[in-house]
């Protein structure tokens, strides 16, 4: 440019950024209104001879080198730095324009533009803090655009869903939906969040491997400066353990209710049943008719069966009056196995016992824990013999050992296993997979109640077609 250019610097008075007209040596020749206003609060423009007097001390060399490069290469340059004005630091983006040259080099000018980016830096810091929190939190976090497509997921979300980040981004969250929530439900959710309100509720999702994932989900709209929705922020809180505990509580309450009902049934049925049994015995003694005796014998066997069911109901429902005694767990297991072996069905079954000498005597009711072991062993024998495993070696393995303050007793059989949909029912009263008339369905129910009364636990694992394992856990200190 030549010297015919007139530096009408007033043109920049209407710009919000600070504009400086600089000489080739960096001296400040002119400033616009924005610069005057800011510098005026710090002693006026005359207080600062060069532009570099404003730059934070640690960045002055860098700013000076950029300035010189602009002069030598006749190009522009910029950097982010801070102005130190009135004992305060202001974050700025400093830009040097292409030099404006006159007839000689001494007449060269450069315009410097200092744009205040303090607010941007604050937002950048806030965004970085949010990013670090989102990346580090154990709660799954997702951000979607207005159409519901995911544009961000944190590592916790990737981990819990089982999908990779690449598989999730750009997809709708419905890819891991359980399908158990109706379209009407989600329509209401969208109605709430699209109106700018926050929605919160419990949902069930499905991981990539098919496992359910229960979470407390909060969805919040993301608003721009004009309060318009630009996306949605969702955060999950894992409540899977809570759901499991709720199911266990419901199961326990159901057991308690059935126990109360059982006591009433046992009382109402027991008395007339005793009368029927007595009458059958009287008639049996007074008749010589073979046919009548045969039928009365059948009636008597069914009365005996009903009586056993009633005894089991009473044993489960009423508080035990037995006293606790130090019980040798291993000895009780051996006795239960020996009794089971006597049965005809057990002749072809091999019993393997691996009992640890470290197992201490526990304060239990001997007859009851013996009954638990016997019930499980008889069930295992019945399962193996009724399945007819086609020459497969039949065995029942019983182990006892100590683990982390508990005595553990496991019963593992080589039977046909239990179908997954039946696993949750095995401890329910009257549930049985045996043929009609071959089981009351009360043995495991009673066993469950006995173990729980000792502050213990009983669990079952099964592989259909392979094996079933019962595990009894008893605390050493109660």
C-alpha positions in Angstrom: 0.0 0.0 0.0 1.2 3.5 -0.6 1.2 6.6 1.5 -2.0 7.8 -0.1 -3.9 5.6 2.4 -5.4 7.7 5.1 -5.5 6.0 8.4 -9.1 6.9 9.5 -9.0 4.8 12.6 -12.4 6.1 13.7 -13.8 3.3 11.5 -13.0 0.8 14.3 -14.8 2.7 17.1 -17.9 0.7 16.5 -16.2 -2.7 16.8 -16.3 -4.5 20.2 -12.7 -5.7 20.1 -9.7 -3.6 21.0 -7.9 -2.2 17.8 -4.4 -0.8 17.9 -2.5 1.0 15.2 1.2 0.1 15.7 4.4 1.5 14.3 7.1 -0.8 13.0 8.7 -0.8 16.4 5.5 -1.9 18.2 4.6 1.6 19.5 0.9 2.3 20.0 -0.1 5.1 17.6 -3.8 5.0 17.8 -6.6 3.0 19.6 -10.3 2.6 19.0 -13.0 3.3 21.6 -13.1 -0.2 23.0 -9.3 -0.1 23.8 -9.6 3.5 25.1 -12.4 2.4 27.5 -10.4 -0.6 28.9 -7.0 1.2 29.0 -8.5 4.4 30.4 -9.4 2.5 33.6 -5.8 1.7 34.0 -4.2 5.1 33.7 -4.9 5.8 30.0 -3.4 4.8 26.7 -0.2 6.9 27.4 0.6 4.6 30.2 1.5 1.8 27.7 4.1 2.8 25.1 4.2 -0.5 23.2 1.6 -3.2 22.6 4.0 -5.6 24.3 3.7 -3.7 27.6 0.2 -5.0 27.8 1.1 -8.7 27.1 1.6 -11.0 30.1 5.4 -11.2 30.8 5.7 -14.9 30.1 4.2 -14.4 26.6 6.0 -11.2 25.5 8.8 -12.9 23.6 6.4 -15.1 21.7 4.2 -12.1 20.8 7.3 -10.1 19.7 8.5 -12.9 17.4 5.1 -13.1 15.7 5.1 -9.3 15.2 8.6 -9.4 13.6 7.6 -12.3 11.4 4.6 -10.3 10.1 6.9 -7.4 9.3 9.6 -9.6 7.6 7.3 -11.9 5.7 4.5 -9.4 5.0 2.0 -11.8 6.4 -0.4 -11.9 9.3 -0.1 -13.8 12.6 -1.9 -14.5 15.8 -1.7 -16.1 19.2 -3.6 -16.5 22.4 -2.3 -14.7 25.4 -3.4 -12.5 28.3 -3.3 -8.7 28.7 -2.3 -7.5 32.2 -4.4 -4.4 32.8 -5.2 -2.8 36.1 -3.8 -5.7 38.0 -6.1 -8.1 36.2 -5.4 -10.7 33.5 -7.7 -10.7 30.4 -7.7 -13.7 28.1 -7.4 -12.4 24.5 -6.9 -13.6 21.0 -4.2 -11.3 19.6 -4.0 -10.9 15.8 -1.4 -8.8 13.8 -2.6 -7.9 10.3 -0.5 -7.7 7.1 1.8 -4.7 7.3 0.7 -1.4 5.7 3.7 0.1 4.1 4.3 3.7 2.9 7.1 5.1 0.7 9.8 4.1 3.2 10.0 1.4 5.8 9.8 3.8 8.7 6.3 4.6 7.7 5.2 0.9 8.0 2.1 0.3 10.2 0.4 -2.8 11.5 -3.1 -3.1 13.0 -3.3 -5.3 16.1 -6.7 -6.7 17.1 -7.2 -8.0 20.7 -10.4 -9.9 21.1 -11.5 -10.6 24.7 -12.0 -14.4 25.0 -12.3 -14.5 28.8 -15.9 -15.8 28.6 -14.9 -18.3 25.9 -12.1 -19.6 28.1 -14.5 -19.9 31.1 -16.9 -21.9 29.0 -14.0 -24.0 27.6 -12.9 -24.7 31.2 -16.5 -25.6 32.2 -16.8 -27.9 29.2 -13.5 -29.5 30.1 -14.6 -30.0 33.7 -17.9 -31.5 32.5 -16.0 -33.7 30.0 -13.6 -35.0 32.7 -16.6 -35.6 35.1 -18.6 -37.4 32.4 -15.6 -39.5 31.3 -14.7 -40.5 34.9 -18.1 -41.1 36.4 -19.3 -44.6 37.1 -22.8 -43.7 35.9 -23.5 -44.3 32.2 -24.0 -40.9 30.3 -25.3 -40.3 26.9 -26.0 -37.1 24.8 -28.4 -37.2 21.8 -29.3 -34.7 19.1 -32.9 -33.5 18.5 -33.8 -36.7 16.6 -32.6 -38.9 19.4 -29.3 -40.1 17.8 -26.5 -40.5 20.2 -23.6 -38.0 19.7 -21.7 -38.8 22.9 -21.4 -41.8 25.3 -19.0 -42.0 28.2 -16.8 -45.1 29.0 -19.3 -46.3 31.7 -22.0 -46.4 29.1 -19.8 -48.4 26.7 -18.9 -50.8 29.5 -22.4 -51.4 30.8 -24.1 -51.7 27.3 -21.5 -54.1 25.9 -21.4 -52.1 22.6 -18.3 -50.3 21.3 -18.4 -46.5 21.0 -18.4 -46.8 17.3 -21.5 -49.0 17.4 -23.4 -46.5 19.5 -22.6 -43.1 18.0 -25.2 -42.1 15.4 -27.6 -44.8 16.6 -30.9 -44.4 18.5 -30.9 -45.7 22.1 -33.6 -48.2 21.1 -30.8 -50.5 19.9 -30.4 -51.7 23.5 -34.1 -51.4 24.5 -35.6 -54.5 26.2 -38.8 -54.3 24.1 -40.8 -54.5 27.3 -41.7 -50.8 27.4 -44.6 -49.8 25.3 -44.5 -47.1 22.5 -47.0 -45.1 24.5 -44.6 -44.9 27.4 -41.8 -43.5 25.2 -44.2 -41.1 23.5 -45.0 -39.6 26.9 -41.3 -39.3 27.7 -40.7 -37.4 24.4 -43.7 -35.2 25.1 -42.1 -34.2 28.5 -38.5 -33.6 27.3 -39.5 -31.9 24.1 -41.4 -29.3 26.1 -38.2 -28.4 27.9 -38.9 -30.4 31.1 -36.8 -33.0 32.9 -38.0 -36.7 32.9 -36.9 -39.3 35.4 -38.0 -42.9 35.8 -36.9 -46.6 35.9 -36.4 -48.5 32.7 -35.1 -51.9 31.6 -32.6 -52.1 28.8 -30.8 -55.1 27.3 -27.0 -55.4 27.0 -25.4 -56.6 23.8 -25.1 -60.1 25.3 -28.8 -60.2 26.0 -28.6 -59.6 29.8 -31.1 -57.2 31.3 -29.9 -53.9 32.7 -32.1 -51.9 35.1 -31.5 -48.2 35.6 -32.9 -45.0 37.0 -32.8 -42.8 33.9 -32.8 -39.0 34.0 -33.2 -37.1 30.7 -32.7 -33.3 30.6 -33.0 -31.0 27.6 -29.8 -29.1 26.6 -30.7 -25.5 25.9 -28.8 -22.9 23.8 -28.5 -19.1 24.6 -32.0 -18.5 23.2 -33.5 -21.2 25.5 -34.1 -23.5 22.5 -33.6 -27.2 22.8 -30.4 -28.3 20.9 -30.2 -31.9 22.3 -30.8 -34.2 25.3 -28.6 -35.3 28.1 -29.2 -38.7 29.8 -27.7 -40.2 32.9 -28.3 -43.7 34.2 -28.0 -45.0 37.7 -27.7 -48.8 37.9 -30.5 -50.2 40.0 -30.0 -53.9 39.0 -29.0 -54.9 42.5 -32.0 -53.0 43.9 -34.3 -55.0 41.6 -32.7 -58.3 42.8 -33.1 -57.3 46.4 -36.8 -56.3 45.8 -37.4 -59.7 44.2 -35.8 -61.5 47.1 -37.9 -59.4 49.5 -41.1 -60.3 47.6 -40.1 -63.9 47.6 -39.5 -63.8 51.4 -42.8 -62.1 52.1 -44.5 -64.7 49.9 -43.0 -67.4 51.9 -44.1 -65.8 55.1 -47.6 -65.4 53.8 -47.7 -69.0 52.7 -46.4 -70.1 56.1 -49.2 -68.3 57.9 -51.8 -69.8 55.5 -50.2 -73.3 55.9 -50.7 -73.2 59.7 -54.4 -72.5 59.3 -54.8 -75.2 56.7 -52.9 -77.8 58.8 -55.2 -77.1 61.8 -58.5 -77.2 59.7 -57.5 -80.4 57.8 -55.6 -82.2 60.6 -58.6 -82.8 62.8 -61.0 -84.4 60.3 -58.1 -86.3 58.8 -57.4 -87.9 62.1 -61.1 -89.0 62.3 -61.0 -90.5 58.8 -57.9 -92.4 59.7 -59.5 -93.8 62.9 -62.6 -94.9 61.0 -60.6 -96.6 58.3 -58.7 -98.6 61.0 -62.0 -99.6 62.7 -63.6 -100.8 59.4 -60.4 -102.7 58.5 -60.5 -104.6 61.8 -64.3 -105.4 61.4 -64.3 -106.7 57.8 -63.0 -109.9 56.1 -63.9 -108.8 52.6 -60.6 -108.8 50.6 -61.8 -106.2 48.1 -62.9 -103.8 50.9 -59.6 -104.3 52.7 -57.7 -103.5 49.5 -59.5 -100.3 48.9 -59.3 -99.3 52.6 -55.5 -99.9 52.4 -55.4 -97.5 49.5 -57.4 -94.9 51.4 -55.1 -95.4 54.4 -52.0 -94.8 52.2 -53.5 -91.6 50.8 -54.4 -90.4 54.4 -50.8 -91.1 55.4 -49.5 -89.1 52.4 -51.8 -86.2 53.4 -50.6 -86.4 57.0 -47.0 -86.1 55.8 -47.9 -83.0 53.8 -49.6 -81.5 56.9 -46.6 -82.2 59.1 -44.3 -80.6 56.5 -46.6 -77.5 56.4 -46.5 -77.3 60.2 -42.8 -77.7 60.4 -42.3 -74.8 58.0 -44.9 -72.4 59.4 -44.5 -72.5 63.1 -41.5 -71.2 65.0 -39.2 -74.1 66.1 -39.3 -75.0 69.8 -36.2 -77.1 69.5 -33.0 -76.1 71.3 -29.8 -75.4 69.4 -26.9 -77.8 69.9 -23.4 -77.8 68.5 -23.8 -80.0 65.5 -21.1 -81.9 63.6 -21.9 -80.9 60.0 -19.7 -83.6 58.4 -21.2 -86.3 60.6 -24.7 -85.2 59.7 -23.8 -85.3 56.0 -22.4 -88.9 56.3 -25.5 -90.1 58.1 -27.8 -88.5 55.4 -25.8 -90.1 52.7 -25.9 -93.6 54.3 -29.6 -93.4 54.7 -30.0 -92.4 51.1 -27.8 -95.2 49.9 -30.2 -97.8 51.5 -33.0 -96.9 49.0 -33.4 -99.1 45.9 -33.2 -96.2 43.5 -29.7 -95.3 44.8 -28.1 -98.7 44.1 -26.7 -97.6 40.7 -25.5 -94.2 42.0 -22.0 -93.5 43.2 -21.7 -91.1 46.2 -18.5 -89.1 46.5 -17.9 -87.2 49.7 -15.1 -84.6 50.1 -15.5 -83.2 53.6 -13.1 -80.7 55.0 -11.7 -81.3 58.5 -11.7 -77.5 59.0 -15.5 -77.4 59.2 -16.4 -76.5 62.8 -19.4 -77.6 64.8 -22.3 -75.1 64.4 -25.1 -74.2 66.8 -28.0 -75.8 64.9 -31.0 -78.1 65.5 -29.5 -81.5 64.4 -32.7 -83.2 63.3 -33.6 -80.2 61.1 -30.2 -79.8 59.3 -30.2 -83.6 58.8 -33.7 -83.3 57.2 -32.3 -80.6 54.8 -29.4 -82.8 53.7 -31.7 -85.8 53.3 -34.3 -83.8 51.2 -31.7 -82.6 48.8 -30.1 -86.1 48.4 -33.4 -87.8 47.8 -34.3 -85.1 45.2 -31.0 -85.8 43.5 -31.5 -89.6 43.5 -35.1 -89.2 42.1 -33.9 -86.8 39.3 -31.1 -89.2 38.2 -33.2 -92.4 38.2 -36.3 -90.8 36.6 -34.3 -89.3 33.8 -32.8 -92.6 32.7 -29.5 -91.1 31.5 -28.7 -93.8 28.9 -25.7 -95.4 30.4 -24.2 -92.1 31.6 -22.2 -92.5 34.9 -24.5 -91.5 37.8 -23.0 -89.8 40.8 -23.7 -87.4 43.6 -20.8 -85.4 45.0 -21.0 -83.8 48.4 -18.5 -81.3 49.6 -18.0 -79.3 52.8 -15.5 -76.5 53.3 -15.0 -73.1 55.0 -15.0 -69.9 53.0 -14.7 -66.4 54.4 -16.5 -67.1 57.7 -19.1 -69.4 56.3 -19.5 -73.2 56.2 -20.3 -74.2 52.6 -22.0 -77.5 51.7 -22.5 -78.4 48.1 -24.5 -81.2 46.5 -23.7 -81.8 42.8 -25.6 -84.5 40.9 -25.2 -85.7 37.3 -29.0 -85.6 36.7 -30.8 -84.0 33.8 -30.7 -80.5 35.3 -33.5 -78.0 35.7 -35.0 -75.8 33.0 -34.2 -72.1 33.5 -37.8 -71.1 33.8 -38.2 -73.5 36.7 -35.1 -72.4 38.7 -37.0 -69.6 40.5 -39.8 -72.0 41.5 -37.9 -74.9 43.1 -38.3 -73.5 46.6 -42.0 -72.7 46.3 -44.5 -75.0 48.0 -46.1 -77.8 46.0 -43.8 -77.2 43.0 -42.4 -80.5 41.7 -41.1 -81.8 38.3 -41.8 -85.4 39.4 -44.7 -87.4 38.0 -48.1 -87.2 39.5 -48.3 -88.7 42.9 -44.5 -89.1 43.2 -43.8 -86.0 45.2 -45.5 -83.4 47.4 -43.3 -80.4 46.3 -42.7 -79.5 49.9 -39.3 -81.0 50.6 -37.2 -78.1 49.2 -39.6 -75.5 50.5 -39.3 -76.9 54.0 -35.5 -77.0 53.6 -35.4 -73.4 52.5 -37.3 -72.4 55.6 -35.0 -74.4 57.9 -31.8 -73.0 56.4 -33.1 -69.4 56.6 -34.0 -69.9 60.3 -30.3 -70.6 60.9 -29.4 -67.2 59.2 -28.1 -69.2 56.3 -28.9 -69.4 52.6 -29.5 -72.0 50.0 -29.0 -71.6 46.3 -29.3 -73.6 43.2 -27.4 -73.7 39.9 -28.3 -76.0 37.0 -27.2 -76.8 33.5 -30.1 -78.4 31.6 -29.0 -81.9 30.4 -25.9 -81.8 32.6 -26.1 -81.3 36.3 -27.6 -79.5 39.3 -25.8 -78.0 42.2 -27.3 -77.0 45.6 -25.2 -74.8 47.8 -26.0 -74.3 51.5 -24.3 -71.4 53.3 -24.2 -71.3 57.1 -22.5 -68.6 59.1 -19.9 -69.7 61.6 -20.7 -66.9 64.0 -24.4 -66.0 64.4 
